[in-house]
Amino acid sequence: MMQETQSSDEGLNHQKTNRILSYTSNGMQMTDSVPRKEEIAEEDASTMATARFPTPEVSSSSSSEEAEEEEDKKVETHSSWCWGWLLYQHPGCVALLLFSILTTLLLVLVVPLAIFLSPGDRPTPSIIVHNDASSSSSSSPSHIPTATPSLRLPTIHPTQNPTTMAPTSPAPTSTEDRWMEWIVDASNLFDDNGGTALQEDGTPQARAFAWMTDHHQSSWADWASSRERVLQRYALTTFLFSTMGPEKAQSGWISRNQDVCEWSVLTYSSGNAVCNGQGLVVQMLLQHVDELHGTLPRELIFLSDSLEQLILRNSHVGGTIPTEYGLLTKLQSLDVASNSLTGTIPTELGSLAPALTWCNLAANTGLVGTLPTELFALTSCTYLGLAMLEGLSGTLPSQVGLLTHLTRLSLRGANLHGDIPTEIGHITLLTQLLLVDNAFSGSIPSEMGRLTDLLELDFRNNQARSSP
């Protein structure tokens, strides 16, 4: 009995050792055969995905619904593992796949959006500017603005009325329009019509502007874009056309191809620079120029930002002294002696203080009237020449005593009468006092004893007498 039992146990043990437990996708099964190593390897490779997630056997008593739910869970688990394995084994392929998906989405979304936002053939909004001055005077602006999605109204300068153009001027260009605007705006100092003389055919102003805008003019030069230098060129051209005439002025005195600082009319009698570093004229030295005649134009005030010396002595300039010259507030020397000037001495010359230090109006027999008291507001003057003004009348104002910086006072032949004011004794810096050939009367004031620096004193041909 014991031998049979032992034999039975050995048989059972032998059967147990030959059994192999394997896991498949269908659950746990038993096999009595011993597989070869090759078969085990093939089975491991084919069942790797499911071997890690064994599922328990489903009892025969389970319902069909529970079996279907269990199967869905297995499929989801299997799919999640597959994506993880693919990302781990082939990341480049996954990145390429994602890039392709994103590119497709961009093409689908961006291209229609770009087509929608493109202006295409949609009409461009236009801007219409009405000129109330005259329907015939409107012209297209030199720069037409381009409409953008955020439309901003451009700054448009009003078009000038063609009637303000000089009749002899050619058809306007953008450069000429800009010059005309500058000149008319500056000329508003003279009258509200932007300079009437500029509109009249044959005037020096109209002919000067026509000469500047001639097609031979170097409008591309550096001065052409500067308002100050354009006004300067216009003022000097007007001055020469007014005092010489266009034909004479163009015979070597001025040139279209030169800056005004190089013009002969400004450089022939001056060994110094006539312009400053900004190309603006500081000196007009034209003494003893026989070619000068005609009248002084008021346009010289366009040089008010720079002109320091205006010397026109011993020429043949006539007409009146423009009252606008009182605006030349940087002027230091004004000498128009020995010309043919007429009219009264402008009271506005008193506005040239404090810059003016030299004032000579002598030998202009056409000047008439009395000495304006405003003239003695030139308290910085060191020389005041009023000699040989035979057309004057009246007395010497007491305000003469305000000229405390004077070193020379010439009133010879000024046709003055009355008493010599005692205030003259306040001008203690005088070295020359010429009162000869007048009609002064009364006593010579004792206050003149204060003039201790006098080197020349002339009382001849007067009725004045010494104090007792």
C-alpha positions as CSV (number, residue, x, y, z in Angstrom):
1,M,0.0,0.0,0.0
2,M,2.8,2.4,0.9
3,Q,4.6,1.6,-2.4
4,E,1.5,2.4,-4.4
5,T,1.0,5.6,-2.6
6,Q,4.6,6.6,-3.1
7,S,4.5,5.7,-6.7
8,S,1.3,7.8,-7.1
9,D,2.9,10.8,-5.4
10,E,6.0,10.6,-7.6
11,G,3.7,10.5,-10.6
12,L,1.8,13.6,-9.5
13,N,5.1,15.5,-8.8
14,H,6.4,14.6,-12.2
15,Q,3.2,16.0,-13.8
16,K,3.4,19.2,-11.8
17,T,7.0,19.9,-12.9
18,N,5.9,19.6,-16.5
19,R,3.1,22.1,-16.2
20,I,3.8,25.7,-17.3
21,L,1.6,28.6,-16.3
22,S,1.2,31.0,-19.2
23,Y,-0.8,34.2,-19.6
24,T,-2.7,35.0,-22.6
25,S,-5.2,37.7,-23.6
26,N,-8.0,35.2,-22.9
27,G,-7.0,34.6,-19.3
28,M,-4.9,32.0,-17.4
29,Q,-4.5,28.5,-19.0
30,M,-2.5,25.4,-18.2
31,T,-0.5,23.3,-20.6
32,D,1.0,19.9,-20.1
33,S,3.6,20.2,-22.8
34,V,7.0,21.7,-22.3
35,P,7.7,24.4,-24.9
36,R,11.0,25.0,-26.5
37,K,13.0,28.1,-25.9
38,E,12.2,29.5,-29.4
39,E,8.5,29.1,-28.9
40,I,8.8,30.8,-25.5
41,A,10.6,33.8,-27.1
42,E,8.1,34.1,-29.9
43,E,5.2,33.9,-27.4
44,D,6.8,36.5,-25.2
45,A,7.3,38.9,-28.1
46,S,3.7,38.5,-29.4
47,T,2.1,38.8,-26.0
48,M,4.2,41.6,-24.5
49,A,1.5,44.1,-24.7
50,T,-1.0,42.0,-22.9
51,A,1.3,40.0,-20.6
52,R,1.8,43.1,-18.4
53,F,-1.9,43.5,-17.9
54,P,-3.3,40.0,-17.2
55,T,-7.0,39.8,-16.9
56,P,-8.7,37.3,-14.7
57,E,-10.8,34.6,-16.0
58,V,-14.4,35.4,-16.6
59,S,-16.6,32.9,-14.9
60,S,-19.2,31.2,-16.9
61,S,-21.8,32.7,-14.7
62,S,-21.0,36.3,-15.7
63,S,-23.5,38.0,-17.8
64,S,-22.9,39.1,-21.4
65,E,-23.1,42.8,-20.4
66,E,-20.3,42.5,-17.9
67,A,-18.2,40.7,-20.5
68,E,-18.6,43.6,-23.0
69,E,-17.7,46.2,-20.4
70,E,-14.6,44.2,-19.5
71,E,-13.6,44.0,-23.1
72,D,-14.0,47.8,-23.6
73,K,-11.7,48.4,-20.6
74,K,-9.1,46.1,-22.1
75,V,-9.2,47.9,-25.4
76,E,-8.8,51.4,-23.8
77,T,-5.9,50.1,-21.7
78,H,-4.3,48.6,-24.8
79,S,-4.7,51.9,-26.8
80,S,-3.2,54.1,-24.0
81,W,-0.2,51.8,-23.7
82,C,0.2,51.9,-27.5
83,W,0.4,55.7,-27.6
84,G,2.9,55.7,-24.7
85,W,5.0,53.1,-26.4
86,L,5.0,55.0,-29.7
87,L,6.0,58.3,-28.0
88,Y,8.8,56.5,-26.2
89,Q,10.1,54.6,-29.2
90,H,9.5,57.1,-32.0
91,P,9.3,60.7,-30.6
92,G,10.4,62.3,-34.0
93,C,7.5,60.7,-35.8
94,V,5.1,62.0,-33.1
95,A,6.5,65.5,-33.4
96,L,6.2,65.5,-37.2
97,L,2.6,64.3,-36.9
98,L,1.8,67.1,-34.5
99,F,3.6,69.7,-36.7
100,S,1.5,68.5,-39.7
101,I,-1.7,68.9,-37.7
102,L,-0.8,72.4,-36.5
103,T,0.2,73.5,-40.0
104,T,-3.1,72.3,-41.5
105,L,-5.0,74.2,-38.8
106,L,-3.1,77.4,-39.6
107,L,-3.7,77.1,-43.3
108,V,-7.4,76.4,-42.7
109,L,-7.8,79.5,-40.4
110,V,-5.2,82.1,-41.5
111,V,-5.6,82.0,-45.2
112,P,-9.4,82.8,-45.2
113,L,-8.7,85.5,-42.6
114,A,-6.0,87.1,-44.8
115,I,-8.2,87.1,-47.8
116,F,-11.0,88.7,-45.8
117,L,-8.7,91.5,-44.5
118,S,-7.0,92.2,-47.8
119,P,-8.3,95.5,-49.4
120,G,-8.5,93.9,-52.8
121,D,-10.5,96.1,-55.2
122,R,-12.3,97.9,-52.5
123,P,-12.5,101.7,-53.2
124,T,-10.0,104.0,-51.4
125,P,-11.7,106.8,-49.5
126,S,-10.8,110.2,-50.8
127,I,-10.5,113.6,-49.1
128,I,-11.9,116.7,-50.7
129,V,-10.6,120.1,-49.6
130,H,-12.7,123.1,-50.6
131,N,-11.0,126.5,-51.1
132,D,-13.5,129.2,-50.3
133,A,-11.4,131.9,-51.7
134,S,-12.1,131.1,-55.4
135,S,-13.3,128.0,-57.2
136,S,-10.8,128.8,-60.0
137,S,-7.8,129.1,-57.7
138,S,-7.8,125.5,-56.3
139,S,-5.0,123.2,-57.3
140,S,-4.0,119.7,-56.2
141,P,-1.6,119.5,-53.3
142,S,1.9,118.5,-54.0
143,H,1.6,115.4,-51.9
144,I,-1.6,113.3,-52.0
145,P,-2.1,111.3,-48.7
146,T,-2.5,107.5,-48.9
147,A,-5.5,106.2,-47.1
148,T,-4.8,103.7,-44.4
149,P,-7.1,101.7,-42.1
150,S,-6.6,104.3,-39.4
151,L,-7.1,107.3,-41.6
152,R,-5.6,110.6,-40.3
153,L,-6.4,113.9,-42.0
154,P,-3.1,115.4,-43.4
155,T,-2.1,119.0,-42.9
156,I,-2.8,120.8,-46.1
157,H,-1.6,124.3,-46.7
158,P,-4.2,126.4,-48.4
159,T,-3.6,126.9,-52.1
160,Q,-2.8,130.5,-52.9
161,N,-5.0,132.4,-55.2
162,P,-3.4,132.8,-58.7
163,T,-4.2,136.5,-58.6
164,T,-1.5,137.0,-56.0
165,M,1.1,135.7,-58.4
166,A,3.2,138.2,-60.3
167,P,1.7,138.5,-63.8
168,T,5.1,137.8,-65.3
169,S,5.7,134.6,-63.3
170,P,5.6,131.2,-65.1
171,A,3.1,128.5,-64.1
172,P,3.6,127.7,-60.4
173,T,5.4,124.7,-59.1
174,S,5.5,123.2,-55.7
175,T,8.7,125.1,-54.9
176,E,7.2,128.4,-56.2
177,D,4.1,127.8,-54.2
178,R,6.1,127.4,-51.0
179,W,8.2,130.5,-51.8
180,M,5.0,132.5,-52.6
181,E,3.5,131.5,-49.3
182,W,6.6,132.6,-47.3
183,I,6.8,135.9,-49.1
184,V,3.1,136.7,-48.9
185,D,3.1,135.8,-45.3
186,A,6.1,138.1,-44.6
187,S,4.6,140.9,-46.7
188,N,1.5,140.9,-44.5
189,L,3.5,143.3,-42.3
190,F,3.0,145.9,-45.0
191,D,-0.7,145.4,-45.6
192,D,-3.5,142.9,-45.2
193,N,-3.3,141.9,-48.9
194,G,0.0,140.1,-48.6
195,G,2.1,142.8,-50.3
196,T,0.1,144.7,-52.9
197,A,3.3,145.6,-54.9
198,L,3.9,141.9,-55.4
199,Q,0.7,141.7,-57.4
200,E,1.3,144.7,-59.7
201,D,3.0,144.1,-63.0
202,G,6.3,145.8,-63.5
203,T,7.0,146.5,-59.9
204,P,10.5,145.6,-58.5
205,Q,8.8,143.1,-56.2
206,A,6.9,141.3,-59.0
207,R,10.0,141.3,-61.3
208,A,12.2,140.0,-58.4
209,F,9.9,137.1,-57.8
210,A,9.7,136.3,-61.5
211,W,13.5,136.3,-61.7
212,M,13.7,134.0,-58.7
213,T,11.3,131.5,-60.1
214,D,12.7,131.5,-63.6
215,H,13.4,127.9,-64.8
216,H,17.1,128.7,-64.8
217,Q,17.0,129.4,-61.1
218,S,18.8,126.9,-58.9
219,S,15.7,125.9,-56.8
220,W,17.5,122.8,-55.7
221,A,20.3,124.8,-53.9
222,D,20.6,124.6,-50.2
223,W,19.1,128.0,-49.7
224,A,15.9,127.1,-51.5
225,S,14.5,125.1,-48.5
226,S,15.2,127.8,-45.9
227,R,12.5,130.4,-45.3
228,E,15.0,133.0,-44.0
229,R,17.3,132.5,-47.0
230,V,14.5,132.6,-49.5
231,L,13.2,135.9,-48.0
232,Q,16.7,137.2,-47.9
233,R,17.2,136.5,-51.6
234,Y,13.9,138.0,-52.5
235,A,14.6,141.2,-50.4
236,L,18.1,141.7,-51.9
237,T,16.8,141.1,-55.4
238,T,14.0,143.6,-54.8
239,F,16.4,146.1,-53.4
240,L,18.7,145.9,-56.5
241,F,15.8,145.9,-58.9
242,S,14.4,149.0,-57.1
243,T,17.7,150.9,-56.9
244,M,19.5,149.7,-60.1
245,G,16.8,148.3,-62.3
246,P,16.7,144.6,-63.4
247,E,18.9,145.0,-66.5
248,K,21.8,146.7,-64.5
249,A,21.4,144.4,-61.6
250,Q,21.8,141.3,-63.8
251,S,24.9,142.7,-65.5
252,G,27.3,141.1,-63.1
253,W,25.9,142.3,-59.7
254,I,23.8,139.2,-59.0
255,S,23.7,135.7,-60.2
256,R,21.1,132.9,-60.3
257,N,23.7,130.3,-59.8
258,Q,25.3,131.8,-56.7
259,D,24.2,132.3,-53.1
260,V,23.6,135.9,-52.2
261,C,26.7,135.8,-49.9
262,E,28.8,135.5,-53.2
263,W,27.1,138.3,-55.1
264,S,29.4,141.1,-56.2
265,V,27.0,143.8,-55.0
266,L,27.8,142.7,-51.4
267,T,31.4,141.7,-51.7
268,Y,33.1,144.3,-54.0
269,S,33.6,147.0,-51.3
270,S,34.0,144.7,-48.3
271,G,37.1,142.8,-47.3
272,N,35.1,141.1,-44.5
273,A,32.6,138.3,-44.6
274,V,29.1,139.6,-45.4
275,C,27.3,136.6,-44.1
276,N,27.2,134.7,-40.8
277,G,27.6,131.0,-40.3
278,Q,24.0,130.4,-41.2
279,G,24.3,132.1,-44.6
280,L,22.4,135.2,-43.5
281,V,23.6,138.6,-44.6
282,V,25.0,140.8,-41.8
283,Q,26.5,143.6,-43.9
284,M,25.4,145.7,-46.9
285,L,28.3,148.0,-47.6
286,L,27.4,150.0,-50.7
287,Q,29.0,153.4,-50.3
288,H,30.1,155.3,-53.4
289,V,28.1,153.1,-55.8
290,D,27.1,155.4,-58.7
291,E,24.8,152.7,-60.1
292,L,22.4,153.0,-57.1
293,H,19.4,155.2,-57.8
294,G,15.7,154.7,-57.4
295,T,14.1,154.2,-54.0
296,L,14.6,152.1,-50.9
297,P,12.3,149.2,-50.8
298,R,10.7,148.2,-47.5
299,E,11.5,144.5,-48.2
300,L,14.9,145.0,-46.6
301,I,13.2,144.3,-43.2
302,F,13.2,140.6,-44.2
303,L,16.8,140.8,-43.1
304,S,15.9,141.8,-39.6
305,D,17.2,138.6,-38.1
306,S,20.7,139.2,-39.2
307,L,21.5,142.6,-40.8
308,E,23.9,144.7,-38.6
309,Q,25.3,147.2,-41.0
310,L,23.4,149.1,-43.8
311,I,25.8,151.5,-45.4
312,L,24.6,153.3,-48.5
313,R,26.6,156.5,-48.2
314,N,27.4,158.7,-51.2
315,S,25.1,157.1,-53.7
316,H,22.0,158.4,-55.6
317,V,19.2,156.7,-53.7
318,G,16.0,158.8,-53.5
319,G,12.5,158.5,-52.0
320,T,11.6,158.2,-48.4
321,I,13.1,156.2,-45.6
322,P,10.6,153.3,-45.1
323,T,9.1,153.4,-41.6
324,E,9.5,149.6,-41.5
325,Y,13.2,150.0,-41.1
326,G,12.4,150.5,-37.4
327,L,12.0,146.7,-37.4
328,L,15.7,146.1,-38.2
329,T,16.4,145.7,-34.5
330,K,19.8,144.1,-34.9
331,L,21.1,147.0,-36.9
332,Q,24.2,148.6,-35.4
333,S,25.1,151.0,-38.2
334,L,22.8,153.0,-40.4
335,D,24.5,155.4,-42.8
336,V,22.4,156.8,-45.7
337,A,24.3,160.1,-45.9
338,S,24.8,162.1,-49.1
339,N,21.9,160.7,-51.1
340,S,18.6,162.2,-52.4
341,L,16.3,161.0,-49.7
342,T,13.0,162.9,-49.2
343,G,10.2,163.2,-46.7
344,T,10.4,163.3,-42.9
345,I,12.7,161.4,-40.6
346,P,10.7,158.4,-39.4
347,T,9.9,158.4,-35.7
348,E,10.2,154.6,-35.9
349,L,14.0,154.9,-36.1
350,G,13.9,155.3,-32.4
351,S,13.0,151.7,-32.1
352,L,16.5,150.7,-33.3
353,A,17.7,151.2,-29.7
354,P,19.6,149.7,-28.0
355,A,21.6,148.0,-30.9
356,L,22.2,151.1,-33.1
357,T,25.4,152.9,-32.3
358,W,26.0,154.8,-35.5
359,C,23.3,156.9,-37.3
360,N,24.2,159.2,-40.2
361,L,21.4,160.9,-42.1
362,A,23.5,163.9,-43.2
363,A,23.5,165.7,-46.6
364,N,20.0,164.6,-47.7
365,T,18.6,168.0,-48.6
366,G,15.2,166.6,-49.4
367,L,14.5,165.6,-45.8
368,V,11.9,168.0,-44.2
369,G,10.1,168.6,-41.0
370,T,11.4,168.8,-37.5
371,L,13.7,166.5,-35.5
372,P,11.5,163.9,-34.0
373,T,12.0,163.5,-30.2
374,E,11.9,159.7,-30.7
375,L,15.3,159.9,-32.5
376,F,16.9,160.8,-29.2
377,A,15.9,157.5,-27.7
378,L,18.9,156.0,-29.4
379,T,20.8,156.1,-26.2
380,S,23.5,153.7,-27.3
381,C,24.6,155.9,-30.2
382,T,28.2,157.2,-30.3
383,Y,27.7,159.1,-33.5
384,L,24.7,161.1,-34.7
385,G,25.0,162.9,-38.1
386,L,22.3,165.4,-38.9
387,A,24.4,167.9,-40.8
388,M,23.4,169.7,-44.0
389,L,19.7,169.0,-43.7
390,E,18.6,172.3,-45.1
391,G,15.0,171.2,-45.4
392,L,14.6,170.8,-41.6
393,S,13.1,173.4,-39.3
394,G,12.4,173.8,-35.6
395,T,14.5,173.6,-32.5
396,L,16.9,171.1,-31.0
397,P,14.8,169.1,-28.5
398,S,15.9,168.9,-24.9
399,Q,15.8,165.1,-25.2
400,V,19.3,165.4,-26.8
401,G,20.6,165.2,-23.3
402,L,19.6,161.5,-23.2
403,L,22.3,160.5,-25.6
404,T,24.9,160.1,-22.9
405,H,27.1,157.8,-25.0
406,L,27.6,160.2,-27.9
407,T,31.2,161.2,-28.7
408,R,30.3,163.1,-31.9
409,L,27.3,165.2,-32.7
410,S,27.1,167.0,-36.0
411,L,24.3,169.6,-36.6
412,R,26.1,171.7,-39.1
413,G,23.8,173.5,-41.5
414,A,20.7,171.8,-40.1
415,N,18.6,175.0,-40.2
416,L,17.8,174.8,-36.5
417,H,16.9,177.9,-34.4
418,G,16.1,178.7,-30.8
419,D,18.1,178.2,-27.7
420,I,20.7,175.6,-27.2
421,P,19.2,173.3,-24.6
422,T,21.0,173.2,-21.3
423,E,20.6,169.4,-21.2
424,I,23.4,169.2,-23.7
425,G,25.7,169.4,-20.7
426,H,24.8,165.8,-19.8
427,I,26.6,164.4,-22.8
428,T,29.9,164.4,-21.0
429,L,31.6,162.0,-23.4
430,L,31.5,164.4,-26.4
431,T,34.7,165.0,-28.2
432,Q,33.2,166.8,-31.2
433,L,30.2,169.2,-31.2
434,L,29.4,171.0,-34.5
435,L,26.7,173.6,-34.3
436,V,27.9,175.8,-37.2
437,D,25.7,177.4,-39.8
438,N,22.4,177.3,-37.9
439,A,20.2,180.0,-36.3
440,F,20.7,179.3,-32.7
441,S,20.1,182.3,-30.5
442,G,20.2,183.2,-26.8
443,S,23.1,182.4,-24.5
444,I,25.4,179.5,-24.7
445,P,24.5,177.5,-21.6
446,S,27.0,177.3,-18.9
447,E,26.3,173.6,-18.5
448,M,28.5,173.1,-21.5
449,G,31.4,173.6,-19.2
450,R,31.0,170.0,-18.1
451,L,32.1,168.8,-21.6
452,T,35.7,168.4,-20.5
453,D,36.5,165.9,-23.2
454,L,35.7,168.2,-26.1
455,L,38.3,168.4,-28.8
456,E,36.3,170.3,-31.4
457,L,33.6,172.9,-30.7
458,D,32.2,175.0,-33.5
459,F,29.6,177.8,-32.9
460,R,30.2,179.8,-36.0
461,N,27.4,181.5,-38.0
462,N,24.9,181.5,-35.2
463,Q,23.3,184.2,-33.1
464,A,24.0,182.7,-29.8
465,R,26.3,184.5,-27.4
466,S,28.3,183.7,-24.3
467,S,26.6,184.0,-20.9
468,P,27.5,187.2,-19.0
